[in-house]
Amino acid sequence: IYGGKPFDVAAMLAMREKQIQQLVKGGTINAKLGDGGLVDCEYLIQGMQITYGHRNPGLRTTNTLEGIDALKELGLISPDDYVKLRNAYIFLRRLIDALRMVRGNAKDLTVPPQDQEEFEFLARRLGYGSHTEKLQEEISMTMDRVRDFSRLLAPIKAMTIRTNG
């Protein structure tokens, strides 16, 4: 897996688009599978680990937070991106765990609409109390930030084009 061949960003993006189309109901926010969700965080981190792990054994970890730490230590992401990526990953993990607790199962990771009682339970579970609007803002901001991290894949995509093209 760490053979030095760049991660195929185009194939991953095509796969993600297919996942979103097939697994996420339109007009909803899925904390795991939605655009800007946990899967996008994980794919970004894993793509960088696969691409740079052959030269940097410290990247060869199955622990996502350790992977983020290693990316920063090696200078592959900026200190600012490190903080934002780490916080986004932790927030999305907490959100998913809270959804599972509120629902009593691990199946549906769709965030309920803000005006539903279930969203109020979710806000309380995550420490927002009755401030549901703050939780909604945090969800939107975090998923926007994760979508923005796709820019970190541009150098890898360029390597893939040079290698394959």
Contacts in CASP RR format, 6 or more apart in sequence:
PFRMAT RR
TARGET T0000
AUTHOR 0000-0000-0000
METHOD contacts of the structure
MODEL  1
IYGGKPFDVAAMLAMREKQIQQLVKGGTINAKLGDGGLVDCEYLIQGMQI
TYGHRNPGLRTTNTLEGIDALKELGLISPDDYVKLRNAYIFLRRLIDALR
MVRGNAKDLTVPPQDQEEFEFLARRLGYGSHTEKLQEEISMTMDRVRDFS
RLLAPIKAMTIRTNG
1 50 0 8 1.000
2 50 0 8 1.000
2 53 0 8 1.000
2 54 0 8 1.000
2 59 0 8 1.000
2 60 0 8 1.000
3 54 0 8 1.000
4 51 0 8 1.000
4 53 0 8 1.000
4 54 0 8 1.000
4 55 0 8 1.000
5 163 0 8 1.000
6 51 0 8 1.000
6 156 0 8 1.000
6 159 0 8 1.000
6 160 0 8 1.000
6 163 0 8 1.000
7 46 0 8 1.000
7 47 0 8 1.000
7 48 0 8 1.000
7 50 0 8 1.000
7 51 0 8 1.000
7 153 0 8 1.000
7 156 0 8 1.000
7 160 0 8 1.000
8 160 0 8 1.000
9 47 0 8 1.000
9 153 0 8 1.000
9 156 0 8 1.000
9 157 0 8 1.000
9 160 0 8 1.000
10 157 0 8 1.000
10 160 0 8 1.000
12 43 0 8 1.000
12 47 0 8 1.000
16 39 0 8 1.000
16 40 0 8 1.000
16 43 0 8 1.000
19 33 0 8 1.000
19 39 0 8 1.000
20 33 0 8 1.000
20 34 0 8 1.000
20 35 0 8 1.000
23 30 0 8 1.000
23 33 0 8 1.000
24 30 0 8 1.000
24 33 0 8 1.000
24 34 0 8 1.000
24 35 0 8 1.000
24 110 0 8 1.000
25 110 0 8 1.000
28 110 0 8 1.000
28 111 0 8 1.000
29 110 0 8 1.000
29 111 0 8 1.000
29 139 0 8 1.000
29 143 0 8 1.000
30 37 0 8 1.000
30 109 0 8 1.000
30 110 0 8 1.000
30 111 0 8 1.000
31 37 0 8 1.000
31 38 0 8 1.000
31 92 0 8 1.000
31 95 0 8 1.000
31 96 0 8 1.000
31 99 0 8 1.000
31 109 0 8 1.000
31 110 0 8 1.000
31 111 0 8 1.000
31 139 0 8 1.000
32 38 0 8 1.000
32 39 0 8 1.000
32 92 0 8 1.000
32 96 0 8 1.000
32 109 0 8 1.000
33 39 0 8 1.000
33 109 0 8 1.000
34 40 0 8 1.000
34 143 0 8 1.000
35 143 0 8 1.000
35 147 0 8 1.000
36 143 0 8 1.000
36 144 0 8 1.000
36 146 0 8 1.000
36 147 0 8 1.000
37 92 0 8 1.000
37 143 0 8 1.000
37 146 0 8 1.000
38 89 0 8 1.000
38 92 0 8 1.000
38 93 0 8 1.000
38 96 0 8 1.000
40 146 0 8 1.000
40 147 0 8 1.000
40 149 0 8 1.000
40 150 0 8 1.000
41 64 0 8 1.000
41 85 0 8 1.000
41 88 0 8 1.000
41 89 0 8 1.000
41 92 0 8 1.000
41 146 0 8 1.000
41 149 0 8 1.000
42 64 0 8 1.000
44 85 0 8 1.000
44 146 0 8 1.000
44 149 0 8 1.000
44 150 0 8 1.000
44 152 0 8 1.000
44 153 0 8 1.000
45 64 0 8 1.000
45 67 0 8 1.000
45 68 0 8 1.000
45 71 0 8 1.000
45 85 0 8 1.000
45 89 0 8 1.000
47 153 0 8 1.000
47 156 0 8 1.000
48 59 0 8 1.000
48 71 0 8 1.000
48 76 0 8 1.000
48 77 0 8 1.000
48 152 0 8 1.000
48 156 0 8 1.000
49 59 0 8 1.000
49 60 0 8 1.000
49 61 0 8 1.000
49 67 0 8 1.000
49 70 0 8 1.000
49 71 0 8 1.000
51 156 0 8 1.000
51 159 0 8 1.000
52 59 0 8 1.000
52 74 0 8 1.000
52 76 0 8 1.000
53 59 0 8 1.000
53 60 0 8 1.000
56 70 0 8 1.000
56 74 0 8 1.000
58 70 0 8 1.000
58 74 0 8 1.000
59 67 0 8 1.000
59 70 0 8 1.000
59 71 0 8 1.000
59 74 0 8 1.000
61 67 0 8 1.000
61 70 0 8 1.000
64 89 0 8 1.000
65 86 0 8 1.000
65 89 0 8 1.000
65 90 0 8 1.000
68 77 0 8 1.000
68 82 0 8 1.000
68 85 0 8 1.000
68 86 0 8 1.000
68 89 0 8 1.000
69 82 0 8 1.000
69 86 0 8 1.000
71 77 0 8 1.000
71 82 0 8 1.000
72 79 0 8 1.000
72 82 0 8 1.000
77 85 0 8 1.000
77 152 0 8 1.000
81 149 0 8 1.000
81 152 0 8 1.000
84 145 0 8 1.000
84 149 0 8 1.000
85 149 0 8 1.000
87 142 0 8 1.000
88 142 0 8 1.000
88 145 0 8 1.000
88 146 0 8 1.000
88 149 0 8 1.000
91 138 0 8 1.000
91 142 0 8 1.000
92 142 0 8 1.000
92 146 0 8 1.000
94 126 0 8 1.000
95 111 0 8 1.000
95 122 0 8 1.000
95 126 0 8 1.000
95 139 0 8 1.000
96 109 0 8 1.000
98 122 0 8 1.000
98 125 0 8 1.000
98 126 0 8 1.000
99 108 0 8 1.000
99 109 0 8 1.000
99 111 0 8 1.000
99 122 0 8 1.000
100 106 0 8 1.000
100 109 0 8 1.000
101 125 0 8 1.000
102 118 0 8 1.000
102 121 0 8 1.000
102 122 0 8 1.000
102 125 0 8 1.000
103 118 0 8 1.000
111 119 0 8 1.000
111 122 0 8 1.000
111 139 0 8 1.000
112 118 0 8 1.000
112 119 0 8 1.000
112 122 0 8 1.000
113 119 0 8 1.000
114 132 0 8 1.000
114 133 0 8 1.000
114 135 0 8 1.000
114 136 0 8 1.000
119 132 0 8 1.000
119 135 0 8 1.000
119 136 0 8 1.000
120 130 0 8 1.000
120 132 0 8 1.000
122 135 0 8 1.000
123 129 0 8 1.000
123 130 0 8 1.000
123 131 0 8 1.000
123 132 0 8 1.000
123 134 0 8 1.000
123 135 0 8 1.000
124 130 0 8 1.000
126 135 0 8 1.000
128 134 0 8 1.000
128 135 0 8 1.000
128 138 0 8 1.000
END
